[in-house]
Amino acid sequence: MTIAFTFPGQGSQAVGMGKDLAENFAEARAVFEEVDEALGEKLSDVMFNGPEDTLTLTANAQPALMAVSIAVVRILQAKGLDLKAKVAYVAGHSLGEYSALCAAGTFSLADTARLLRIRGNAMQAAVPVGVGAMAAIIGLEHADVVTVCDEAAATGACQIANDNGGGQIVISGEKAAVEKAAGLATDKGAKRAILLPVSAPFHSKLMAPAAEAMRAALATVAKSDPVVPLIANVRAAPVTDADEIATLLVEQVTGQVRWRETVEWFAGNGVTTLYEIGSGKVLTGLARRIDKAVNGISVSGPADIDAAVAALMA
């Protein structure tokens, strides 16, 4: 059995996330306290108690999701997990890439929290509210979505943001162009084309100011090569050099999250089991739709941890 750890992205947050971990494990409490201290505020209180609209803010959701993921990793490690010995690769969906890198030792926990706060604020500030949009295109081939984005680009910026697999591709860009692309996708036979309730056009070239903010932020933090290779979002291939990873994290802000290709890479390179580490089960569901030969297992609460320890330590 070859194992990879995957880490969820924005949209997997929920009020109450991490609370059962904090109540049951000192390691989780230590993670949440360190993140609170790094940010200079009680993010853990928002995670545990809400309100939901505050947790959903990009600048809060990103470090919050990372904190829960790292809490799970630290608990597993306290129970005997040696990441380098047991896990072949790590990967994360968008912000989850930072969680993966923190787990693999590239960034410290405090630096990861601060980087994600900067990232969230910068992504929100890059484009005025109402200028950009994102839409989910369901049931259309990747090549056809590229075509409709190219056609809509005459109206304004429009590109694939996330290739999530299982027939779901998210597009992003200027509002009029995204709306045009959604209409063209329906004409081409998409089952659905749904505008998403998001606050900014993430993973589009409109995020260029945020990419520059991350370039500056990443230049200031200590980084180490990960103890296991990262399958990078924008490359869907393994990377092990810390400086190269930082460059790819900058590209990721305006580039495509190639998640379908990431799971296909795992399947083609002997990975049999993907553990989704942290809040929710989104990536586990995607893995099942992309390649049924890959077994997806979510690890988010105390019961999941007991089962994961039994399997990982076998």
C-alpha positions in Angstrom: 0.0 0.0 0.0 1.5 3.3 -1.1 0.0 6.3 0.7 -0.3 10.0 0.0 -1.7 12.7 2.3 -4.0 15.3 0.7 -5.2 18.6 2.3 -8.5 20.3 1.6 -9.0 23.8 0.2 -11.5 26.6 0.7 -15.1 25.5 0.9 -14.4 22.7 3.3 -14.7 25.0 6.4 -17.6 24.6 8.8 -18.4 26.2 12.1 -17.3 23.7 14.8 -14.3 22.5 12.8 -11.5 21.3 15.1 -13.5 21.6 18.3 -13.7 17.9 18.9 -9.9 17.6 18.3 -9.2 20.3 20.8 -11.4 18.7 23.4 -9.7 15.3 23.0 -6.0 16.0 22.1 -3.4 18.2 23.7 -1.6 18.3 20.4 -4.6 19.9 18.6 -4.9 22.5 21.4 -1.2 23.4 21.0 -1.7 23.9 17.2 -4.7 26.1 17.6 -3.0 28.2 20.3 0.1 28.6 18.1 -2.0 29.8 15.2 -3.9 32.2 17.4 -0.6 33.6 18.7 0.9 33.9 15.2 -2.2 35.8 13.9 -2.6 37.9 17.1 -6.3 36.9 17.5 -8.5 34.0 18.6 -9.2 32.4 15.2 -9.9 29.2 17.1 -12.9 30.9 18.7 -14.3 31.7 15.2 -13.6 28.1 14.1 -15.3 26.5 17.1 -18.2 28.9 17.5 -18.6 31.1 14.4 -20.3 33.2 13.2 -20.2 31.4 9.8 -19.9 34.6 7.7 -16.7 35.5 9.7 -15.2 32.0 9.3 -16.0 32.0 5.6 -14.0 35.2 5.0 -11.1 34.2 2.8 -8.5 35.6 5.3 -10.0 33.4 8.1 -11.0 30.3 6.2 -7.5 29.7 4.8 -5.5 29.6 8.0 -8.4 27.9 9.8 -8.5 25.0 7.4 -4.7 24.7 7.6 -4.8 24.7 11.4 -7.3 21.7 11.5 -5.2 19.8 9.0 -2.0 20.3 11.0 -3.8 19.4 14.2 -4.6 16.0 12.7 -1.1 15.5 11.5 0.4 16.4 14.9 -2.0 14.0 16.6 -1.0 11.2 14.2 2.6 11.9 14.8 2.1 11.8 18.6 0.6 8.4 18.1 3.7 7.2 16.3 3.3 8.3 12.6 6.7 8.9 10.9 5.6 10.9 7.9 8.7 10.2 5.9 8.5 6.5 6.5 4.8 6.0 5.9 3.7 8.6 3.4 5.1 8.8 -0.1 3.7 12.2 -1.2 1.7 15.2 -0.1 -0.6 17.4 -2.1 -3.2 20.1 -1.3 -6.0 21.8 -3.1 -5.1 25.5 -3.5 -4.6 26.8 0.1 -4.2 23.1 1.1 -0.9 23.1 -0.7 0.4 25.3 2.2 -1.0 22.8 4.7 0.8 20.0 2.9 4.0 21.9 3.0 3.7 22.7 6.7 3.0 19.0 7.3 6.1 18.1 5.3 8.3 20.6 7.1 8.9 23.2 4.4 7.3 26.0 6.6 6.8 26.4 10.3 3.3 26.4 11.6 3.4 30.1 12.6 4.8 31.1 9.2 2.2 29.1 7.4 -0.6 30.8 9.4 0.8 34.2 8.6 1.4 33.4 4.9 -2.2 32.2 4.6 -3.5 35.4 6.3 -1.5 37.5 3.8 -2.7 35.3 0.9 -6.3 35.6 1.9 -6.2 39.3 2.3 -4.3 39.8 -0.9 -6.6 37.7 -2.9 -9.6 39.5 -1.6 -8.1 42.9 -2.3 -6.8 42.1 -5.8 -10.2 42.7 -7.5 -13.1 45.0 -6.5 -16.2 43.1 -5.4 -18.5 42.5 -8.4 -15.8 42.8 -11.1 -14.9 39.1 -11.1 -16.8 35.9 -11.0 -16.4 32.1 -11.0 -18.6 29.4 -12.4 -18.7 25.6 -12.1 -19.0 23.8 -15.5 -20.5 20.3 -15.0 -20.2 17.5 -17.5 -18.0 19.0 -20.2 -14.6 17.8 -21.4 -11.5 19.8 -20.4 -10.7 20.7 -24.0 -14.2 22.0 -24.6 -14.0 24.2 -21.5 -10.7 25.6 -22.7 -12.4 26.4 -26.0 -15.3 28.3 -24.4 -12.9 30.2 -22.2 -10.9 31.2 -25.2 -14.0 32.3 -27.0 -15.3 34.3 -24.0 -11.9 36.0 -23.5 -12.8 38.5 -26.2 -15.2 39.9 -23.5 -12.5 39.9 -20.8 -10.2 37.6 -18.8 -11.6 34.0 -18.5 -9.7 30.8 -17.7 -9.9 27.4 -16.0 -9.3 27.9 -12.3 -9.8 24.3 -10.9 -9.9 21.1 -12.9 -11.5 19.1 -10.1 -12.2 16.0 -12.0 -15.3 13.9 -12.1 -16.7 16.2 -14.8 -16.4 19.4 -12.7 -14.3 22.3 -13.9 -14.3 25.8 -12.3 -13.7 28.8 -14.5 -12.7 32.3 -13.3 -12.2 35.8 -14.5 -14.1 39.0 -15.3 -17.8 38.7 -14.6 -19.1 39.3 -18.2 -16.6 36.9 -19.7 -17.4 34.2 -17.1 -21.1 34.6 -17.8 -20.5 34.4 -21.5 -18.4 31.2 -21.1 -21.1 29.6 -18.9 -23.6 30.2 -21.7 -21.3 28.8 -24.3 -20.6 25.8 -22.2 -24.3 25.1 -22.0 -24.6 25.4 -25.7 -21.7 22.9 -26.1 -23.6 20.3 -24.0 -22.6 21.0 -20.4 -25.1 19.5 -17.9 -24.9 22.6 -15.8 -23.1 25.9 -15.7 -23.5 27.5 -12.3 -22.2 30.9 -11.1 -20.6 30.4 -7.7 -21.2 32.6 -4.6 -17.5 33.7 -4.3 -16.0 37.0 -3.3 -13.3 37.1 -5.9 -12.1 35.5 -9.2 -9.5 33.1 -7.6 -6.9 31.4 -9.8 -7.2 33.8 -12.6 -4.8 36.4 -14.1 -6.9 39.1 -12.3 -5.1 37.8 -9.1 -1.7 39.1 -10.3 -1.5 41.7 -7.5 -2.0 38.8 -5.0 0.7 36.8 -6.7 3.1 39.6 -6.2 2.1 40.0 -2.6 2.9 36.3 -2.1 6.2 36.6 -3.9 7.3 39.2 -1.4 5.9 37.3 1.6 7.5 34.0 0.6 10.9 35.7 0.2 10.9 36.6 3.9 10.2 33.2 5.5 12.6 30.3 6.3 11.9 27.3 4.1 13.2 23.7 4.0 12.9 21.0 1.4 9.9 18.9 2.2 10.6 15.5 3.9 8.4 13.9 1.2 7.8 15.2 -2.3 4.9 17.7 -3.0 2.7 17.1 -6.0 2.3 20.8 -7.0 -1.0 22.2 -8.1 0.2 24.0 -11.2 2.5 21.1 -12.3 0.7 17.9 -11.2 4.1 16.5 -10.7 6.5 16.0 -7.8 8.7 18.8 -6.5 11.3 18.6 -3.7 13.2 21.9 -3.8 12.0 24.5 -1.4 12.9 27.5 -3.6 11.2 25.9 -6.6 8.2 25.3 -4.5 8.0 29.0 -3.5 8.1 29.9 -7.2 5.2 27.5 -7.9 3.2 28.9 -5.0 3.4 32.3 -6.6 2.3 30.8 -9.9 -0.6 29.0 -8.2 -2.3 32.3 -7.3 -3.0 33.0 -10.9 -2.7 29.5 -12.3 -4.8 26.4 -12.6 -5.3 23.9 -9.7 -4.7 20.7 -11.7 -6.4 18.3 -9.2 -7.7 15.8 -11.7 -4.2 15.4 -13.1 -2.8 15.2 -9.6 -5.0 12.2 -8.7 -4.3 10.6 -12.1 -0.6 11.1 -11.3 -1.0 9.3 -8.0 -2.9 6.4 -9.7 -0.2 6.1 -12.4 2.6 6.1 -9.9 1.6 3.4 -7.5 -0.4 5.4 -4.9 -3.3 3.2 -3.7 -4.6 5.3 -0.8 -5.2 9.0 -0.4 -5.8 10.2 3.2 -7.6 13.5 3.2 -6.3 15.3 6.3 -8.5 17.9 7.9 -12.0 19.3 7.6 -14.6 17.7 5.3 -14.6 15.0 2.6 -14.5 17.0 -0.6 -11.2 15.6 -1.9 -12.2 12.0 -0.9 -15.3 12.4 -3.1 -13.3 13.8 -6.0 -10.7 11.0 -5.8 -13.5 8.4 -6.1 -14.9 10.1 -9.2 -11.5 10.5 -10.9 -10.1 7.0 -10.4 -11.9 4.2 -8.6 -8.7 2.3 -8.2 -7.5 4.9 -5.6 -9.0 4.5 -2.2 -9.9 7.8 -0.5 -10.2 8.1 3.3 -11.0 11.3 5.2 -9.4 11.9 8.6 -11.0 14.8 10.4 -12.3 13.7 13.8 -11.2 11.5 16.8 -12.9 8.3 15.4 -11.2 8.8 12.0 -7.9 9.2 13.8 -8.2 5.9 15.7 -8.9 4.1 12.4 -6.1 5.9 10.5 -3.6 5.0 13.3 -4.6 1.4 13.2 -4.2 1.3 9.4 -1.0 3.4 9.2 0.8 1.5 12.0 -0.1 -1.9 10.6 
